[in-house]
Amino acid sequence: MANTFKNAATGSNTSITTMYTCPSATTGVIHAIYVSNIDGTNDATINVTISGSANFQTRRHIMKTVNVPA
């Protein structure tokens, strides 16, 4: 079976954003998540979640309130 890699990169964001929707009858695998803070002064606190449905009812945190230093 062939693998199809998707880059779901996004810029700065402060709201819930759908980065990838897995088509039906397929399986999605998160290979890596890279987080950076380019602010030279302020730390950032981030949350990363996954959802098993389009309406975000089954969200699960991968990272919750993680501090990313400036």
Secondary structure as a PSIPRED ss2 file (coil, helix, strand):
# PSIPRED VFORMAT (PSIPRED V4.0)

   1 M C   1.000  0.000  0.000
   2 A C   1.000  0.000  0.000
   3 N C   1.000  0.000  0.000
   4 T C   1.000  0.000  0.000
   5 F C   1.000  0.000  0.000
   6 K C   1.000  0.000  0.000
   7 N C   1.000  0.000  0.000
   8 A C   1.000  0.000  0.000
   9 A C   1.000  0.000  0.000
  10 T C   1.000  0.000  0.000
  11 G C   1.000  0.000  0.000
  12 S C   1.000  0.000  0.000
  13 N C   1.000  0.000  0.000
  14 T C   1.000  0.000  0.000
  15 S C   1.000  0.000  0.000
  16 I C   1.000  0.000  0.000
  17 T C   1.000  0.000  0.000
  18 T C   1.000  0.000  0.000
  19 M C   1.000  0.000  0.000
  20 Y C   1.000  0.000  0.000
  21 T C   1.000  0.000  0.000
  22 C C   1.000  0.000  0.000
  23 P C   1.000  0.000  0.000
  24 S C   1.000  0.000  0.000
  25 A C   1.000  0.000  0.000
  26 T C   1.000  0.000  0.000
  27 T C   1.000  0.000  0.000
  28 G C   1.000  0.000  0.000
  29 V C   1.000  0.000  0.000
  30 I C   1.000  0.000  0.000
  31 H C   1.000  0.000  0.000
  32 A C   1.000  0.000  0.000
  33 I C   1.000  0.000  0.000
  34 Y C   1.000  0.000  0.000
  35 V C   1.000  0.000  0.000
  36 S C   1.000  0.000  0.000
  37 N C   1.000  0.000  0.000
  38 I C   1.000  0.000  0.000
  39 D C   1.000  0.000  0.000
  40 G C   1.000  0.000  0.000
  41 T C   1.000  0.000  0.000
  42 N C   1.000  0.000  0.000
  43 D C   1.000  0.000  0.000
  44 A E   0.000  0.000  1.000
  45 T E   0.000  0.000  1.000
  46 I E   0.000  0.000  1.000
  47 N E   0.000  0.000  1.000
  48 V E   0.000  0.000  1.000
  49 T E   0.000  0.000  1.000
  50 I E   0.000  0.000  1.000
  51 S C   1.000  0.000  0.000
  52 G C   1.000  0.000  0.000
  53 S C   1.000  0.000  0.000
  54 A C   1.000  0.000  0.000
  55 N C   1.000  0.000  0.000
  56 F C   1.000  0.000  0.000
  57 Q C   1.000  0.000  0.000
  58 T C   1.000  0.000  0.000
  59 R C   1.000  0.000  0.000
  60 R E   0.000  0.000  1.000
  61 H E   0.000  0.000  1.000
  62 I E   0.000  0.000  1.000
  63 M E   0.000  0.000  1.000
  64 K E   0.000  0.000  1.000
  65 T E   0.000  0.000  1.000
  66 V E   0.000  0.000  1.000
  67 N E   0.000  0.000  1.000
  68 V E   0.000  0.000  1.000
  69 P C   1.000  0.000  0.000
  70 A C   1.000  0.000  0.000
